Amino acid sequence: YYTVREASSGRQCISRGVASRPAGPFRDDSSGPLICQRELGGSIAPSPFVDADGRAYLLWKAEGSGGPAQTIWSQELTPDGLALAGTAHPLISADRSFERGTVEAPSMVREGGAYHLVYAAADWNSRSYATAVASCAGPAGPCTKSASGKVLASGARLAGPGGVEVFRDRDGALWAAFHAF
């Protein structure tokens, strides 16, 4: 799943590519975006999540330009992962002061029977960019933001930590990869 600018609308949209091997090459044979939300300014930052029952979901950010606040969404994928199924669900919107109008780069993990949505907030190109977490009832929400807010913030040795992707290694240990400058 990747973000690409749609020529006809000028909006950023999400599409998908498939390959026979993890190393690729990947090919997008779709006739248009998987999701675009043109009325919400476009859609970016896709992140797949597979629940314990094997059902897959796609999480992403709606840009929110010219309309409601930026929002992170979730929608179930078809079993082959090539299309969306059912209804899109809003998980969280930019409503905290430290978020400075931006929520993006979602990643979901299930740990100990609980669902956690990790997301980035604020301007990605600044020291205010940070990572926060929300607790969710499931992959389709509803989600509640942590009272404490940020879980990663700028400090003496790094600035702007965000874009977290949470994953498990082959032994089941939980890891998080993120960027910072």
ABEGO torsion letter per residue (X at the ends): XBBBBBAAAGBBBBBBBBBABAAOBBBBABABBABAGAAAGEBBGBBBBBBAAGBBBBBBBBAGBGBBBBBBBBBBBBAAGABBBEBBBBABBBABAAAGGBBBGBBBBBBGGBBBBBBBBEBAABAABBBBBBBBABAAOBBBBBAAEBABBBBAABBGBBGBBBBBBAAGBBBBBBBBX
